[in-house]
Amino acid sequence: MDFARDLLLVLHFIGLAAIIGGFLAQTRSPSKRIGPAMLHGALTALVTGILLVGVAEMRDVDVNHIKIGVKLVIALVIAFLAWRRRKAESVSTGEWGAVGGLAVVNVVLAVFW
């Protein structure tokens, strides 16, 4: 069970890195877009996050359900924004910033809460 948890955690980090990396790579670009890496990273982070909670529940670890709920809502918003604008040639700076900013917020919540 530890191997499954560790593997899911690595995949979760890769998903978050894809979102934040795609976000940071475009900071100087005049037109912003939601790239495939950002979309797939959002979906990877969402699915692996849900699976990590399931593994934690199976291991009888105390799970902070309020924290998980908040992080899930943020992950769903990120995935929704990325999915909705995945084929657009460019997106507004606000939408682009929301995807990257919310991903950073989710990391901050994971570390400090």
N, C-alpha and C positions, 0 to 999 in steps of 0.2 A: 504494500500500500504506500510505503514511503517513496518508492520509485515512481509510482503513478502520480503522486502529489508533486514530486520534484519535476517530472516531465511536463506536467500541466503548468507549473509555475514558470518554467523556462519558456514554454510556448506563449503564456500570458505576457511575459516580459517582451518577447519578440513582437507580439501584436501591438503593445503599447509603443515600442520603439518604432514600428512602422508608421503609426499615426503621428507621433511627435517628430520623427525624422522627416516624413513627408511635409509636415507643417513647417519645420525649420528650413528645409531646403528651398522653400518658396518665399522666404521673408523679403528678399530683395527683388523678386519678380514683380513687374507691374501688374500682370494679370494673375489672379489666383485661381486654382482649380483643385478639385478633390480627385487626387490621382488614385489609380488602382491599389497602390500600396496602402494608402490611408483607408480605403474601403475594406480591403482584406484584413488589415490590421485591426480595424474596429470590430469586424465580425469575429476574428480570432480571439481578441481580448474578451469579447462578450461571451462567447461559447466556453472558453477556458475558465473564465471567472465563475460561471455557473457550475461548471464541473468541479472546480476547486472547492466551492461551498459544499457540493454533494460529497466529495471525498472527506472534507472536514467533519461533516455530520456523521458519516459512517465511522469515523475514528473516534467519535464521542468527544470532539474538541468543542469547547465553549465558543459558539459563534455569536458575534454581535450582530443581530439581525437588523437593527436600525442602520448600522454602518453599511451592511451589505445591501439593504434596500436603497439607501441613498446612492451608493456606487452603481447599483443596477440601473436606477433611473438615469443617472448621468451617462452610463454606457449605452443605454437605449437611445438617448437623445443623440449621442455621437453617431451611432450606427444609422439612425433614421436620417440625420442630415447628410451623412456620407452616401447613403443609398439613394436618397432623393436627388442629389445633385451629381451623381456619379458620371453622367454622360454630358454634363454641361461643359462647354468650351471654357467658360470662366464663371466664377461665383463672386458674390460680393465679399468685400474684406470682412464684413461682420460674420457671415456664415463660415468663411474660412477660419477666422479667428475663434469662432465658437467651437469648432471641431478641435483645433489644437489646444485652445485654452481649457476646454472641459477635460481633455485627456490629461493635461498637467494637473488640473484640480483633482482628478481621480487618483493620480499618483501621490499627490500631497495628502489626500485623505487616507490612503493606504498606509502611508508612513507615519503620520502624526496622530491618527485617531485610534 
